[in-house]
Amino acid sequence: MTIPARVGTYGGRVDTLETERRVVIVTFASAQILDVTGPLEVFSSASRQLPDVRYRTEVASTSGGPVLASCGLELATTPLTAVTGPVDTLLVAGGRDMHAACADADLLHHVRRLSAGARRVTSVCSGAFVLAAAGLLDGHRATTHWAECSLLATGYPRVAVEPDAIYVRDGRLWTSAGVTAGIDLALALVADDHGRPAAAAVARQLVVYLRRSGGQAQFSAVLAAQSADSEPLRELLAWLPDHLADDLSVPALAHRVSLSERQFRRVFTAEVGLTPADHVEALRLEAACRLLETTDRSVGQVARACGFGTPETMNRTFRRRLGTTPGDHRRHFGAAG
């Protein structure tokens, strides 16, 4: 559908709109509702709130008609056979019964057909399995929900799975992690189309963060530590994020909870799933990323505040665990980025 071309400016970026961007979201029985409605709301809000931004969305399934999502809510869908003509963005949702979806020959046929002419091919959560089953991810980097990453890597060895990413872009292929990560992905697609300020405007309207970008981890060390059972360990884990510049060596932490170093290591690793040193390093890394993204403190100041001591130590940690540097992280994820 062609509409008159207009020019919009978002934070210095000039964007000329000549046609609507058609987004087709593919779903199926037992799909995760937020995998569908999260991106839908982002594209809908962009069209409503921003001048010169127009997305036309369709939700389609193999047979069309009502499709029951995993939460029990029905989605009205168009038959995939009726989806013809050019597609700007093809998005495949995830869901509970991915085995059935990946075995649906009609579904895979239409995903291949529509992807052939699409400018972008994307998935949310376990929707990556459908793209992989269709052969679209062979030789490409991708991600999915953290709990399914090993299964994706095992089932589709030609896919380079990145288990920690919120979303991954590899050329025209975009894949995202689970559930709410679909909103992050859709915001990134809006930013790719119309610039970061446009996506930020949509994020503000939806009261969500724009800052959770693709290279950031799917889950936090702080949240992961909440599963600890023993009371002294829970108290220690709650204390740690506010004392990152303290002595957090194993002897110091073991003394704090009145355990021997050997017993402390054993209990900590069993309940947290990481060694004490790995957990402390993850906490310091998260805190450093947050300060780099949200403040103008120097790299040296951030290193000291987070317990790394020197910029060199922090730089080595960033390279080893994130494959980047503090400066590059700030440039990519910081407010000015």
Order of alpha helices (4+ residues) and beta strands (2+ residues): beta-beta-beta-alpha-beta-beta-beta-beta-alpha-alpha-beta-alpha-beta-alpha-beta-beta-beta-alpha-alpha-alpha-alpha-alpha-alpha-alpha-alpha-alpha-alpha
